[in-house]
Amino acid sequence: MVELFEQHLYTVDRQSSKGNQLKWQSEDIWYKADYTGYEGLAEYVISALLGHSSLESGEYVSYETEEIRYGLRAYLGCRSKNFLPAGWQILTLEWLFQNFYGQSLNKSLYSIENHENRLSFLVEQTERITGLKNFGVYIGKLLTVDTFFKNEDRHTHNIAVLMDEAGVYHNCPIFDNGAALLSDTTMDYPLGVEAESLMGKAEPKTFCRDFDEQLDIAEKLYGQQVMFNFTREDVLNILKAEPHYPDEVKSRVAYVVLEQRRKYRYLFR
């Protein structure tokens, strides 16, 4: 267990659609407390399984679960190393668009009726503002991960780019997967309800409201960008190695991942 104090607390103006998690930075480590369920476990499992994919290790953030003591309370959550080099900044697409055009990227996206055009607009505007090339390839990777793991909280406030000290932009490692794998047990996906009956209720928020449509459009525009190679045994071993979360939660996570593996067989080598 790690003990954290008020001087470690990190606050941001933006928040997800489900509110703000408690977040801290201590030395070069970031910590996040679970907010609506088992976000820390979701982060850990997804990053571990991305280690069994075609993504390079630097393309995603690796998480470990953690017990956190803050004040008089103990939390479950996760930790990750700070991936920002000294002097670099992380800038969300929403912030970039607001700064460049003086208006909301999210509102601009949803003013476009055609879903394919929405995604094209997001990619083209990001490339125009940043000078990045092939940002669509990056988005294809991100949306494949989100679709496979049912991350329903990907939006313009947590898609980001990095800017170095010289003002040059770079792709950001994939981060913030805690709202995946039906992790919200407080409101939307209570434990005790069959996961099978809940899986169809999860919806993305990036540019449309259907995971399959989201992935189909991304693959149509930018190609198939991620392949997985993990087995059932890999999933079970990753969950078995985790020391903090109860078996009921791990069983649900295993079920969701293995059902997604069955559904998206074409994404496996």
Order of alpha helices (4+ residues) and beta strands (2+ residues): beta-beta-beta-beta-alpha-beta-beta-beta-alpha-alpha-alpha-alpha-beta-beta-alpha-alpha-alpha-alpha
